[in-house]
Amino acid sequence: MQYEKLSQTKLELPPAQQNRRRLSKRERITLFASSLASIVWTAWVIGLIQTPALELQWLSDLVRMDRAHLSYQSLQDSTMPQDVLERQYLAMPSSERIASNLQAMTSKAHLAGTSQGKLSAYDVQRQWRTSLGLPAQLDDLVTVESGTTDSRRLMTQTSPKVDKIRAWTDTYYPLLNYPVLRSVKLCNASEVVFRAAMRENVFIEEDPTSATGNEDVPTFHGYSKNGSATGQYVYANYGRVEDFELLRSKGISVTDKIVLVRYGGVFRGLKVWLAQQAGASAVLIYTDPAEDGNITLANGHKAYPFGPAREPTSVQRGSVQLISVYPGDPLTPNKPAYEHAERLGADDPSSLVRIPSLPLSYVDALPLLQALEGRGQQLEGFSGALDLSYWTGPSELEIEVVNVVKGGVTPIYNTYAMIEGQIADEVVIVGNHRDAWVFGAADPSSGTAAVHEIVHGFAELMRQGWKPVRSILFASWDAEEYGLVGSTEAGEDFSQRSFGGTFFKDRVVTYLNVDVAASGSRLHIGASPSLTPFYEKLLSDLKIDAPPVAPLGSGSDFSVFLQHLGIASSDLGFARGAEDPIYHYHSQFDSFAWMNRFGDPGFTRHVKIAQVMGLAALRIAQPIILPINVTYYSNVLFDDFDRISKIARDFDAKADIGLAQLQNAVKALSRATTSFSKRASKLQSLTSLPHCSSRQARRVNSQLRTFESGFLARSGGLPGRKWYKHLGVAPGRYLGYGATTFPGVTEALTLDKDIKEARREVKRLVYALRKTARGLSR
C-alpha cells in the first residue's frame, strides 16, 4: 500500500483555533510521557525498532489514553451551535441524489464474493472519497488485507502517515457457496408429473433488470448442503418446533422424507435444522400468499409489475446458516477470517445444516400441495391462502430434489470511511451492508443510499466549520446476506489483542445500523434499552410517529456489536405496513423499478431515514457526555424480571432457581444507575470543560460506554452457543431473529426443561448485574 495516497486530503477545513490556556504541571508531564511514547511508537512504524507489534501495543494505548484526556480539556467549539448544526444537516439529504445513486447501485446484481460484489465495494469507497474531498480515481483507492499492519493502522490511527479523514477497503476470506444445478421434480414411479420452473418471470419493459436476475443469482439458499434426496414428502406448516411436535403427536413421521414448509414464523435456517433434527432428508421452502395480508390476487389486486400484489413466481433466496448458533464465517468461529487463518474442516461447523434445501415460488409449490389433498390430516393453523385444502401427507408421489452447490474460501470486502474527531478514541459507527441477493433496491441498497447522504451531509458541515467531537466511522459491510459475515469478521478482528487489537471494544461508544431503509410505510426502531429515551426524544423533535422502540435480536449487522462485544446498538428503517404493496424480499423484483413505483415513490422515506440516522449520529458524537440512559435500562430489567418470574412459576411453582437473588441484583443495579445518573447530570449541561472536570467527564463516558458490556458472560457464552455472550438479550435459539430477554435462564426453563441449568444461568446473571453496578460506583 502506498501511504502517500493516504495523506492527500483535499477537504478544505477552517484552521483550528489556538487554545492559549497554560498547561498545568501534571498536564505537561502527561504530554511529555505520551510524546516520548509517540517517538518510540513512530520509530517502530518506520522500522528503526525491530520489535513485534503486540509488544509495543502498550505504547499506542498510552499515547491514546493520555492524549484523549488532554483532548477533553481542549475541545474546540464548532463554528455553529448544535441547533443550527442540526437544522443545516436536516436540509441536506436529497431525494433526487438518492434516486440517482439507488438506480446506479441496483443496475447490476452484487452478490458477495462475485466480481460485481467487489466492484460495489470500490464504488462505495469512490463515492465516499468524492464526498469527503479525497482523491477518488481508481489508482487512489486503498485496499488492504485483513490481519496486516496496514489494516490495523488505518482502523486504529496508529501511524503518523494515516490522515484524520480517510477511506479504505479491508479484505476477509470466509467460506461462501454458489449454485451449480437445482431441480425439483414430482414423480409417479419413473414418470415426471411436474417439474418446478425455479425461475422468476421477466418483464423487460416494466422492470428492465429482471432480464438478467435469474442468471445473475439463481434461486438457491446460501450455505445450503450440497446433495440430493428422493422420497415421499410431508407438509409441515412453518417448520417450527411446535409444528414438528404436532405432526409427531398425530403420528405423522418426517423421517427420511422431504419436508415442504412455508416462509414465516422462524428464520429459514432453523426450518431446515429442525427438519434435519426430525429426520428429514431435504427441505423445500415457499412463500404463501397468507403472508401478504389483504394485498393478494384473491382480493382483486393485480400482481407486480402491474399492481401491488406479489408476483406469483417471486422466490425468496436467503441463507440457511444457523445464525442463532453463531454468525460469520462458518470455518473461523470467534476469530477473523484472514487469508491464512486456521480453519475448521468442511463438516465441522455447528452453524451449517446437514441436509439440502431449496426455495420455491408459490406457483411451484402449488402442484406439490395439490398432490397432498386427501392424504394425511388437515391440522389447525396449517392452512395458508392458496385456493386448496392444506393436507399434511405423507404423499403418494415422490419428490426428487437436487441441490448442487460449489463453495470455497472467497474474498469479501468491507469498505470504511473515518472522520476523526477531537476525542479520537471515542467512536460512533454508522453501518449498513452492501451485498444483495440480486439487485437489492430495498435490501440493502436503500440503506446504502441513506448512508451516502449522511456522509455527504457531514462533509458539507465540515466545510462550513464543523469539528466533530467524537470520531465517526462509516462501514459498508460485505456478505451480510450469507450470515452477517463482513461485520462479524471485523468485530472478531478488532476486539482481540492477538488479532487486529481491541479498537471496537475500547473505543466504540455506539453502533447505529440501517439495513432496509425503505420497503414500506411503517417506521421501526430497535435499540438497546439505554438508547430508547434518546430515540424517543429524537423522533419527538422531528415530529415522527413510530411504534415503541423494540429490543434487538439478530438478523443484521448490529449482532456482533451488541451480542458479542456488548456495545449499545440500534437498527432502524421503514418496513411494510399491512396495506402497503408487497415487498419482494430477496427476489429479483426487489428492484429500482419496484422501489420507484411501489416501495417509496418520491424517495421521501429514504430522506427521512438519512435525517433520523444522521441526526442520531450527530447527537451522539457532539455532546460532552454520551446520551446513554442507564437508569432507563435498569428499569427495563424489572419488566424482564417479572417475565422470567412468570416463566419460572409456570414451569415449577415450588422450584427455587435463585429469583430472590436476581431480584436483589436488579434492585442494586437500579440504585447504582440512579446515583450515577445524578453525578453525570452535573456534567451534561456543560459545553466546555474546566480542568477539574475533564478527567471526571472521561470517567463518566467510559462508564456509559462500557455499561452494556457489563452484561457479557465473563467466560464462555450462552449454553450451546458460546459466541453469544450477552446475558440480558439474545436472538431466540429457535427463533433466529426475534429477541429473548434473560436468554440463558429463559431457554433453560422453556426449551431445556433443566432446573440445574436455570440455577447456573441465574448465578451468572446475578454476577453480571452486580459487577455492572459496582462499575458505576467507581
Secondary structure, DSSP 8 states (H G I E B T S, - for coil): --GGGGG-----------------HHHHHHHHHHHHHHHHHHHHHTTSS---GGGGHHHHHHHHHHHHHHHHHT----SS-HHHHHHHHHT---HHHHHHHHHHHTSS---TTSHHHHHHHHHHHHHHHHHHT---SGGG--EEETTSHHHHHHHHT-STTS-SEEEEEEEE--EEEEEEEEEEEEEETTEEEEE-------BTTTBTTHHHHHHHS-S-EET---EEEEE-EEE-TT--HHHHHHHHHTT---TTSEEEEES-SS-HHHHHHHHHHTT-SEEEEE--GGGGTT-SGGGT--BTTSSSB--TT----EE---TTT--S-TTSTTS---TT-----TT--TTS-SS-EEEE-HHHHHHHHHTTTTSS---TT---SSSS-------SSEEEEEEEEEEEE--EEEEEEEE--SEEEEEEEEEEE---SSS-TTTTHHHHHHHHHHHHHHHHHHHTT---SEEEEEEEES-HHHHSHHHHHHHHHTTBTTTTBSHHHHHEEEEEEEEEEESSSEEEEEE-GGGHHHHHHHHHHTT------B---SSSTTHIIIIIT---EEEEEEE--TTS----TTSTTSSHHHIIIII-TTSHHHHHHHHHHHHHHHHHHSSSS----HHHHHHHHHHHHHHHHHHHHHH-TT---SHHHHHHHHHHHHHHHHHHHHHHHHHHT-SS--HHHHHHHHHHHHHHHHTGGGGB-SSS-BTTBTT--BSSEEE-TTTSSSEEESHHHHHHHHTS--HHHHHHHHHHHHHHHHHHHHHHT-
